[in-house]
Amino acid sequence: MLAKKNNNLFTEVRQLIIAARETVYRNVNTLQVFTNFLIGKAIVEHEQLGNMRAAYGRKQLTTISRRLTKEFGRGYSADNLELMRKFYSTYQDRIGINLLPISETLSRKSQKKSSTAIVLKSPVQISETVSRISSADKHLLQLSWSHFVLLMKMDEVERRFYEIESVANNWSIRELERQYNSSLYERLALSKDKNKVKQLSKKGQQLQHPLDLIKQPYILEFLGLKEESAYTESELETAIINRIEHFMMELGKGFLFDSRQKRITLSGDDYFIDLVFYNRLLRCFILIDLKIGKLVHKDLGQMQMYVNYYDRKIKSKDENNTIGIVLCKQSNRAVVEFTLPEKQKQIFAREYKLYLPGKEQLKKQIENL
């Protein structure tokens, strides 16, 4: 009994410490983001006030950088100060909404010729400013400075998509880098029509229909397999199982792993489905068959059988229809078109790549949609 009470006490104290640390981290992160935003604001307004030429402005940033580094240490190089300037220029219409308290804003109307000073000097003032930011853009405050540094390298459409997804999926900066480098936006866009592509930058990836979760292609560079090396379907499957967490992140939102080599028996014959998942957002089973070669019509016929079996024997009445994905080294659009019924929405053939694709090539494909 005493051991159980000690256990309960330990759990409670542990949760309090974790909650406190998370709160401190969020506050420190918000403080850093706002401070960098305001430093950028000061630099931009100083440049505008003095109408400085670019060369002179860079020289001045270098001078300021030396002085700041001497007093505050790392983090204030000329390149970082330039990033802060870019940060303000990029996000001023979103993070900068009602940035100054009203009384201070009014008092500055008569000081048009002077540069606006940094007025948010305490966590309390920062907290008050956060409450003034548009609710549509408050999700930005959950991102770290490292996230913003990467986001600023993107064009506006991509940037808004990755902002939404980073917050919704709680992506670390490493995961954001991986998703960006693997061209997640372009791969989702290639499976949609033009109208739905536009929605990606406004709402992120929304899972409402089977096609919403499909990518083209799937990127499996994390498996460590070489494109030119020989490997079997069994070895591919084992590599995926050994990196199942990475694979599920590549699949997308809401995936739960069910089983591998799922056996089904029909009239005494055994068949094995390579991988079975469940998606809690779409509320349906996802069956995946792995093919290391070129797609042929029997691959789709076999998947159709698996999907039919799950729909008739496994899924409950309140669950949605099963989705089947044939993940192959090389797809064949004509085979897919003439093997499957028109307008069917349950079976998909998609390619996988063992390397990161070129973003520019994918973007050109999107432009041709």
C-alpha positions as CSV (number, residue, x, y, z in Angstrom):
1,M,0.0,0.0,0.0
2,L,2.8,2.4,0.9
3,A,4.6,1.6,-2.3
4,K,1.5,2.4,-4.3
5,K,1.1,5.8,-2.5
6,N,4.7,6.6,-3.2
7,N,4.2,5.7,-6.8
8,N,1.1,8.0,-7.0
9,L,3.0,10.8,-5.4
10,F,6.0,10.4,-7.7
11,T,3.7,10.4,-10.8
12,E,1.9,13.6,-9.6
13,V,5.2,15.4,-8.8
14,R,6.7,14.3,-12.1
15,Q,3.7,15.6,-14.1
16,L,3.9,18.9,-12.3
17,I,7.6,19.3,-13.1
18,I,7.0,18.3,-16.8
19,A,4.1,20.8,-17.0
20,A,6.2,23.6,-15.5
21,R,9.2,22.9,-17.8
22,E,6.9,22.9,-20.8
23,T,5.4,26.2,-19.7
24,V,8.8,27.8,-19.2
25,Y,9.9,26.5,-22.6
26,R,6.8,28.0,-24.4
27,N,7.3,31.3,-22.6
28,V,11.0,31.4,-23.4
29,N,10.3,30.5,-27.1
30,T,7.6,33.2,-27.4
31,L,10.0,35.7,-25.8
32,Q,12.8,34.8,-28.3
33,V,10.5,35.0,-31.3
34,F,9.1,38.4,-30.3
35,T,12.5,39.8,-29.4
36,N,13.8,38.8,-32.8
37,F,10.7,40.2,-34.5
38,L,11.2,43.5,-32.7
39,I,14.9,43.7,-33.4
40,G,14.0,43.2,-37.1
41,K,11.4,45.9,-36.7
42,A,14.0,48.3,-35.3
43,I,16.4,47.6,-38.1
44,V,13.8,48.1,-40.8
45,E,12.6,51.4,-39.4
46,H,16.1,52.6,-38.9
47,E,16.9,51.8,-42.6
48,Q,13.8,53.5,-43.8
49,L,14.5,56.6,-41.6
50,G,18.0,57.0,-42.9
51,N,17.2,55.8,-46.4
52,M,20.4,53.7,-46.2
53,R,22.0,52.1,-49.2
54,A,22.3,48.3,-48.9
55,A,26.1,48.3,-48.6
56,Y,26.1,50.9,-45.8
57,G,23.3,49.0,-44.0
58,R,25.3,45.8,-44.1
59,K,28.3,47.5,-42.7
60,Q,26.3,49.0,-39.9
61,L,24.8,45.6,-39.0
62,T,28.3,44.2,-38.9
63,T,29.4,46.9,-36.4
64,I,26.3,46.4,-34.3
65,S,26.8,42.7,-34.4
66,R,30.3,43.0,-32.9
67,R,29.0,45.2,-30.0
68,L,26.1,42.9,-29.3
69,T,28.2,39.8,-29.4
70,K,30.7,41.3,-27.0
71,E,28.0,42.1,-24.5
72,F,25.5,39.2,-25.0
73,G,27.5,36.4,-26.6
74,R,26.5,34.3,-29.5
75,G,23.3,34.7,-31.6
76,Y,23.8,38.2,-32.9
77,S,26.0,37.8,-36.0
78,A,25.4,40.1,-38.9
79,D,23.7,37.2,-40.7
80,N,21.3,36.6,-37.8
81,L,20.5,40.3,-37.6
82,E,19.7,40.1,-41.3
83,L,17.4,37.1,-40.6
84,M,15.6,39.2,-38.0
85,R,15.1,42.0,-40.4
86,K,13.7,39.5,-43.0
87,F,11.5,38.0,-40.2
88,Y,9.9,41.3,-39.5
89,S,9.4,42.1,-43.2
90,T,7.9,38.7,-43.9
91,Y,5.5,38.5,-40.9
92,Q,4.8,42.1,-40.0
93,D,1.2,41.9,-41.2
94,R,0.5,38.7,-39.1
95,I,2.6,38.8,-36.0
96,G,2.6,42.6,-35.9
97,I,-1.2,43.1,-35.6
98,N,-1.8,45.7,-32.8
99,L,1.8,45.3,-31.8
100,L,1.9,48.4,-29.6
101,P,-0.5,49.2,-26.8
102,I,-3.1,51.8,-27.9
103,S,-1.9,54.6,-25.6
104,E,1.7,54.3,-26.8
105,T,0.6,54.2,-30.4
106,L,-1.3,57.5,-30.0
107,S,1.6,59.1,-28.3
108,R,3.9,58.3,-31.2
109,K,1.7,59.9,-33.9
110,S,3.5,63.1,-33.3
111,Q,6.9,61.4,-33.6
112,K,6.7,60.4,-37.3
113,K,10.4,61.3,-37.9
114,S,11.8,59.2,-35.1
115,S,12.4,55.5,-35.2
116,T,9.9,53.4,-33.2
117,A,11.7,52.0,-30.1
118,I,11.3,48.4,-28.9
119,V,8.6,48.8,-26.3
120,L,7.9,45.2,-25.3
121,K,10.3,45.0,-22.4
122,S,8.7,42.4,-20.1
123,P,7.0,39.0,-20.3
124,V,3.8,40.7,-19.1
125,Q,3.8,43.1,-22.0
126,I,4.6,40.3,-24.4
127,S,1.6,38.3,-23.0
128,E,-0.6,41.3,-23.6
129,T,0.6,41.6,-27.1
130,V,0.0,37.9,-27.8
131,S,-3.7,38.4,-26.9
132,R,-4.0,41.1,-29.6
133,I,-2.8,38.9,-32.4
134,S,-5.4,37.7,-34.8
135,S,-6.8,34.3,-33.8
136,A,-6.1,33.1,-37.3
137,D,-2.4,33.6,-36.8
138,K,-1.9,32.7,-33.1
139,H,-0.7,29.3,-34.2
140,L,2.5,31.0,-35.3
141,L,3.5,31.5,-31.6
142,Q,3.9,27.7,-31.1
143,L,6.8,27.7,-33.6
144,S,10.4,28.2,-32.6
145,W,12.9,30.7,-34.1
146,S,14.5,27.7,-35.8
147,H,11.2,26.9,-37.5
148,F,10.9,30.5,-38.8
149,V,14.4,30.5,-40.1
150,L,13.5,27.6,-42.4
151,L,10.0,28.9,-43.2
152,M,11.5,32.1,-44.5
153,K,13.3,30.2,-47.2
154,M,10.0,29.1,-48.8
155,D,7.5,31.0,-51.0
156,E,4.3,32.2,-49.4
157,V,2.1,29.4,-50.5
158,E,4.4,26.7,-49.3
159,R,5.2,28.6,-46.1
160,R,1.6,28.8,-45.0
161,F,1.1,25.1,-45.6
162,Y,4.2,24.1,-43.5
163,E,3.2,26.6,-40.7
164,I,-0.2,24.9,-40.3
165,E,1.3,21.3,-40.5
166,S,4.1,22.1,-38.1
167,V,1.7,23.2,-35.4
168,A,-1.0,20.6,-36.1
169,N,1.5,17.7,-36.0
170,N,3.8,19.3,-33.4
171,W,6.8,18.9,-35.7
172,S,10.2,19.5,-34.3
173,I,12.6,21.5,-36.5
174,R,14.2,18.3,-37.7
175,E,10.9,16.8,-38.8
176,L,9.9,20.1,-40.5
177,E,13.2,19.9,-42.4
178,R,12.6,16.3,-43.4
179,Q,9.0,17.1,-44.6
180,Y,10.2,20.1,-46.6
181,N,13.2,18.4,-48.1
182,S,11.0,15.4,-49.1
183,S,8.6,17.9,-50.8
184,L,5.5,17.0,-48.8
185,Y,3.6,19.9,-50.2
186,E,4.3,19.1,-53.8
187,R,3.6,15.4,-53.3
188,L,0.2,16.1,-51.8
189,A,-0.6,18.6,-54.5
190,L,0.1,16.1,-57.3
191,S,-2.7,13.9,-56.0
192,K,-5.2,16.8,-56.1
193,D,-7.0,19.0,-58.6
194,K,-6.2,22.8,-58.8
195,N,-8.9,23.9,-56.4
196,K,-7.8,21.4,-53.7
197,V,-4.2,22.4,-54.2
198,K,-5.1,26.0,-53.2
199,Q,-6.8,24.7,-50.0
200,L,-3.5,23.2,-48.9
201,S,-2.0,26.6,-48.1
202,K,-5.2,27.8,-46.3
203,K,-6.1,24.7,-44.2
204,G,-3.2,22.3,-44.5
205,Q,-3.8,18.6,-45.1
206,Q,-7.5,17.9,-44.4
207,L,-8.5,14.2,-44.2
208,Q,-12.1,13.9,-45.3
209,H,-11.8,11.6,-48.2
210,P,-9.5,8.7,-49.2
211,L,-7.7,10.8,-51.8
212,D,-6.8,13.3,-49.2
213,L,-4.2,11.0,-47.6
214,I,-2.5,9.9,-50.9
215,K,0.9,11.2,-51.9
216,Q,2.8,10.9,-55.1
217,P,5.4,9.6,-54.6
218,Y,6.1,8.3,-51.1
219,I,9.6,9.0,-49.9
220,L,11.4,6.2,-48.0
221,E,14.9,7.6,-47.8
222,F,15.0,6.9,-44.0
223,L,15.1,3.2,-44.7
224,G,18.7,3.4,-45.7
225,L,18.2,1.2,-48.9
226,K,20.1,2.2,-52.0
227,E,18.2,2.9,-55.2
228,E,20.6,0.8,-57.3
229,S,21.0,-2.1,-54.9
230,A,19.1,-5.4,-55.2
231,Y,16.6,-6.1,-52.4
232,T,13.5,-8.3,-52.0
233,E,10.0,-7.3,-51.0
234,S,10.6,-9.1,-47.7
235,E,13.7,-7.0,-47.1
236,L,11.8,-3.8,-48.0
237,E,9.0,-4.8,-45.6
238,T,11.5,-5.6,-42.8
239,A,13.2,-2.2,-43.3
240,I,9.9,-0.5,-43.0
241,I,9.0,-2.4,-39.8
242,N,12.4,-1.4,-38.3
243,R,11.5,2.2,-39.0
244,I,7.8,1.9,-38.5
245,E,7.5,5.3,-36.7
246,H,9.2,7.1,-39.6
247,F,7.0,5.2,-42.1
248,M,3.8,6.2,-40.3
249,M,4.9,9.8,-40.3
250,E,5.5,9.5,-44.0
251,L,2.0,8.0,-44.4
252,G,0.5,11.1,-42.7
253,K,-2.0,11.9,-40.0
254,G,-4.1,9.6,-37.9
255,F,-2.4,6.3,-38.7
256,L,-2.3,3.4,-36.3
257,F,-0.3,0.2,-37.0
258,D,-2.3,-3.0,-37.0
259,S,-0.2,-5.9,-38.4
260,R,2.2,-7.2,-40.9
261,Q,1.7,-10.3,-43.1
262,K,-1.9,-10.4,-42.2
263,R,-3.2,-13.8,-43.2
264,I,-6.7,-14.3,-44.8
265,T,-7.9,-17.7,-45.8
266,L,-10.3,-18.2,-48.8
267,S,-11.5,-21.7,-49.6
268,G,-8.4,-23.2,-47.9
269,D,-5.9,-20.9,-49.6
270,D,-3.9,-18.5,-47.6
271,Y,-3.1,-14.9,-48.7
272,F,-0.9,-12.4,-46.8
273,I,-1.4,-8.7,-46.8
274,D,2.0,-7.0,-46.3
275,L,1.0,-4.2,-44.0
276,V,-2.3,-3.2,-42.3
277,F,-3.0,0.1,-40.7
278,Y,-6.0,1.9,-39.3
279,N,-6.7,5.6,-39.8
280,R,-8.6,7.1,-36.9
281,L,-9.5,10.3,-38.8
282,L,-11.0,8.6,-41.8
283,R,-12.2,5.7,-39.6
284,C,-11.1,2.9,-42.0
285,F,-8.5,0.2,-42.5
286,I,-5.6,0.9,-44.8
287,L,-4.0,-2.1,-46.6
288,I,-0.6,-1.8,-48.2
289,D,1.1,-4.2,-50.6
290,L,4.7,-3.7,-51.4
291,K,6.1,-4.3,-55.0
292,I,9.7,-3.8,-55.8
293,G,9.1,-3.9,-59.6
294,K,6.8,-2.4,-62.1
295,L,3.1,-2.5,-61.4
296,V,1.0,-5.1,-63.3
297,H,-2.7,-5.7,-63.4
298,K,-2.7,-8.7,-61.1
299,D,-1.3,-6.5,-58.3
300,L,-4.4,-4.4,-58.5
301,G,-6.7,-7.4,-58.7
302,Q,-5.1,-8.9,-55.6
303,M,-5.6,-5.6,-53.7
304,Q,-9.2,-5.5,-54.8
305,M,-9.7,-8.9,-53.3
306,Y,-8.1,-7.8,-50.0
307,V,-10.2,-4.7,-49.8
308,N,-13.4,-6.6,-50.6
309,Y,-12.6,-9.1,-47.8
310,Y,-12.0,-6.4,-45.2
311,D,-15.2,-4.5,-46.2
312,R,-17.3,-7.7,-46.0
313,K,-15.6,-9.6,-43.1
314,I,-13.6,-7.2,-40.9
315,K,-14.8,-3.7,-40.8
316,S,-17.8,-2.8,-38.6
317,K,-21.0,-1.1,-40.0
318,D,-20.1,2.3,-38.6
319,E,-16.6,2.3,-40.2
320,N,-15.9,3.6,-43.6
321,N,-14.8,1.5,-46.6
322,T,-11.3,0.0,-46.6
323,I,-8.5,1.7,-48.6
324,G,-5.9,-0.3,-50.5
325,I,-2.5,1.1,-51.6
326,V,-0.1,-0.8,-53.9
327,L,3.2,0.8,-53.2
328,C,5.5,0.0,-56.1
329,K,8.8,0.9,-57.6
330,Q,7.3,1.9,-60.9
331,S,3.6,2.6,-61.5
332,N,1.7,2.3,-64.7
333,R,-1.1,4.8,-65.3
334,A,-2.7,2.9,-68.2
335,V,-2.8,-0.4,-66.2
336,V,-4.5,1.4,-63.3
337,E,-7.0,3.2,-65.6
338,F,-8.1,0.0,-67.4
339,T,-7.9,-2.4,-64.5
340,L,-10.0,-0.5,-61.9
341,P,-13.5,0.8,-62.3
342,E,-13.9,4.4,-63.3
343,K,-14.3,6.9,-60.4
344,Q,-13.5,4.2,-57.8
345,K,-12.1,5.8,-54.6
346,Q,-10.7,2.8,-52.6
347,I,-7.6,1.4,-54.5
348,F,-4.6,3.4,-55.4
349,A,-1.2,2.6,-57.0
350,R,1.6,4.9,-55.9
351,E,5.4,4.9,-56.4
352,Y,7.9,5.0,-53.7
353,K,11.4,6.6,-53.9
354,L,14.4,5.8,-51.8
355,Y,15.9,9.3,-52.2
356,L,14.7,12.9,-51.8
357,P,13.2,14.1,-55.1
358,G,14.1,17.4,-56.8
359,K,11.6,20.1,-55.7
360,E,11.8,22.1,-58.9
361,Q,10.8,19.1,-61.0
362,L,7.7,18.4,-58.8
363,K,6.7,22.1,-58.9
364,K,6.7,22.0,-62.7
365,Q,4.4,18.9,-62.5
366,I,2.0,20.9,-60.3
367,E,2.0,23.8,-62.7
368,N,0.9,21.4,-65.4
369,L,-2.1,20.1,-63.4
